[in-house]
Amino acid sequence: MDRVAALGADVGVRPTRRVLFVTGEFPPFVGGVGDHVARLAAALAACGVACDVATESRATSDPAANVYAVANRVPLQALRSTLRLARRLQPDVIHMHYQAGAFARPGELMGLGHALRLAGIPGRLVVTFHDLLQPYLFPKAGWLRARVVFGLARSAHAALYVDELDRRRAVAQVDHEARAFWIPAGPTIEPPAGAGNRCAARAALGLNREDFIVGYFGFRQRSKGVGVLAGALRRPELAGPQTLLALIGAAEPPTNERRAEPAVATHTFDGVRLVDTGVLPPDLISRWLVACDSIALPFLDGLSARRGSFMNAVAHGIPVITTYPPVEGTVDVKADEVGFVAPHDEGGLAEALAGIRDNPRHRQRLTEGAQAIAARHTWSEIARRTLDAYDHSA
């Protein structure tokens, strides 16, 4: 019995054999929704599921790659195109990925569940909510914006939430506990085969083997706590010629979206010895992560399951210092697997990082903790949980 059939037998339903993903972004940007779709599709394909992608971001279809363009030039065109594709492909599951602003006319596809039923298309609608932010519909849409988000969850056979806090908020609004699933995202950058160890990575990057290197990976925005990190590195516990801050990757999102938070000013890091890598391909990001002694992610609003930078750090087995989640039980992380500090606490962050530098046993415990977290968030495990959600929606 293959993987899909076995999972179907476990819950007593016909297993999912074909999935049509509906996403506003594809091909993927690293770390974006399209990246999530691509990795999930690959993991599902390894389980024997045929996967197709419908996306507005492509001008032409590529049936050989199972990617189909959805036109959106005129009102209702995207919805009609998606319905036609679903009727032609006959998937068991139509899996829509929601993120505010992801579609040209989000109001149309928010009604996909009702449209599928009216059109008599039998596939089950499953929606992954990457956030619960309200989409733009039209001027002064007001209360209707929230209503369409929760209406989409209500119309779905199963609603999957990347963030457990989002799931709890939605359940309070929609009352769909039995078909609301928390499935965190996995890493979008994983160490390639033969990535080597810390010493090898430092040699390849021309870094000093004896330095204590603290890495920060992610956009350099105030809400990510980069100002707190800079302050911690200026404290006596860490300040000195052998402490180096590695700012890994782009400073801010490659977008013109007006709501995107800007990067902090460069003077934020005055007095801190640092190297700024700038934009890098995934393999070089991996090398920089491996070269670090620790990754510091002092998010001002706390750790959440949406934090891709955290998942990428633990995927590389690097000790992580981060901030407590805002609500207990909303991240799949045990208290001894990472170093937790309070938001805005420069002194606590400095002490936690110094503990990694000065205590090899503590560093090893956090290394093993990162590896344990990563083992629970592989894409094969995410695919297994997604299949289970599909089949419970039947």
C-alpha positions, -999 to +999 in steps of 0.1 A: +000+000+000+015+034-009+017+064+014-015+081+002-035+049+004-022+041+038-031+076+051-066+073+036-071+039+052-062+053+086-091+077+085-115+055+065-119+077+034-109+077-002-073+091-003-064+123-020-048+116-053-048+150-070-045+186-057-050+219-075-032+247-057-045+282-061-020+309-053-014+345-062+024+340-063+043+315-085+071+308-094+082+314-058+102+341-042+124+326-014+103+325+017+070+336+001+037+319-003+047+305-037+078+290-021+056+273+005+034+259-023+063+246-043+078+228-013+045+214-002+037+202-037+071+185-039+066+168-006+031+157-016+044+144-049+068+122-030+037+107-013+022+099-046-001+129-050-004+147-084-002+184-079-011+213-102-008+250-096-031+278-108-017+313-104-023+348-115+014+356-116+020+337-149+012+351-183+012+317-200+006+282-188+032+254-187+012+221-187+045+201-187+053+216-153+017+214-142+015+252-138-015+271-152-019+308-158-051+324-145-060+356-163-073+385-142-076+414-166-114+419-162-137+413-132-146+377-125-121+364-151-098+349-124-127+331-108-141+317-141-106+306-152-101+288-119-135+270-121-128+259-157-094+245-147-109+227-117-136+212-139-110+200-164-085+186-140-110+171-116-088+174-085-099+157-052-088+189-034-087+226-045-061+241-021-062+278-020-034+298-002-047+330+013-025+360+021-038+396+022-031+413-011-020+381-029-047+383-056-055+412-080-092+410-070-093+391-038-130+396-033-137+373-062-116+343-051-128+347-015-161+333-029-144+303-044-161+278-021-196+290-030-187+292-067-175+256-067-207+244-052-229+265-076-209+251-105-213+215-093-176+209-092-170+181-066-135+188-054-131+198-017-120+233-009-091+236+015-076+270+024-043+277+040-044+310+058-009+325+059-023+354+078-057+369+087-051+404+074-080+419+056-077+424+018-084+455-001-118+452-017-130+487-026-130+521-010-148+522+024-154+484+024-152+486+062-166+456+081-170+436+048-133+430+046-132+410+078-164+392+068-150+379+036-119+365+053-139+346+079-165+337+052-137+320+033-128+299+063-165+291+068-170+279+032-139+257+032-141+219+039-109+224+059-090+255+070-053+253+077-035+279+097+002+286+096-001+303+129-019+288+159-030+322+172-047+329+139-064+295+142-077+304+176-090+338+164-107+323+134-123+295+155-137+322+178-153+339+148-163+309+126-168+281+152-152+255+129-129+238+154-134+203+139-121+214+105-095+240+116-059+227+116-027+243+127+001+233+103+032+255+107+054+262+077+087+245+072+121+260+063+125+277+030+163+275+031+179+242+041+215+232+042+227+216+010+244+182+010+280+187+020+275+221+035+303+214+060+307+225+096+313+259+112+351+259+106+347+250+069+320+277+064+342+303+080+372+294+060+352+296+028+338+330+038+371+344+050+359+348+086+381+346+117+378+311+133+381+326+168+354+352+165+321+349+183+296+354+154+260+363+161+239+360+131+207+379+122+187+366+093+156+384+081+145+419+070+160+446+093+128+461+105+121+477+139+095+451+148+120+423+143+140+437+173+172+446+154+175+478+175+174+456+207+200+433+192+223+462+183+220+475+219+227+441+233+259+438+213+271+472+226+268+460+263+299+450+282+290+413+281+295+413+243+313+444+232+348+437+220+369+430+190+361+393+188+323+398+186+309+401+151+273+406+140+265+390+106+235+407+089+225+380+065+203+387+034+183+417+022+177+447+044+140+451+034+114+433+013+117+437-025+083+453-028+066+486-034+038+477-011+030+509+009+023+489+041+057+472+041+077+482+072+109+500+062+143+489+072+159+506+103+184+534+097+220+523+093+231+543+124+211+517+144+243+496+143+268+523+152+294+509+175+288+473+165+314+454+146+295+438+117+294+424+082+264+430+059+261+403+033+234+419+013+211+398-009+224+363-014+213+331-031+201+303-008+233+283-008+253+312+004+227+321+030+231+285+042+269+289+045+266+321+065+241+305+089+264+275+094+293+299+101+274+315+131+277+306+167+242+317+174+212+333+156+195+361+175+159+369+166+145+392+193+111+399+177+092+427+195+059+409+192+073+374+201+081+342+183+053+329+161+049+299+137+050+324+108+086+333+114+105+318+085+138+332+097+134+311+128+126+279+109+156+285+086+179+289+115+169+257+133+170+238+100+207+245+101+211+233+137+222+267+150+215+277+186+188+304+186+180+332+210+145+346+205+116+362+224+087+344+242+056+338+220+028+362+229+005+334+239+016+301+254+011+271+232+012+289+199+046+276+188+058+240+186+090+248+206+099+235+240+114+258+266+148+241+267+152+239+229+159+276+224+170+305+245+140+327+253+142+363+265+117+390+270+110+415+242+129+448+244+154+433+270+188+442+258+205+430+290+187+396+289+196+392+253+233+400+259+234+376+288+218+348+268+243+353+239+272+354+263+260+321+278+263+305+244+298+319+240+311+309+274+293+276+281+300+248+256+275+225+272+247+251+270+256+257+233+254+220+226+220+217+243+206+245+222+222+229+191+204+197+198+172+217+206+173+234+172+178+199+155+148+186+174+126+215+163+137+210+127+129+173+128+093+182+137+089+207+109+103+189+078+083+193+046+076+155+046+060+159+081+040+189+069+028+169+038+017+141+061-003+165+083-018+182+052-029+149+038-045+141+071-064+174+070-074+168+034-089+134+042-106+146+074-124+172+052-140+145+030 
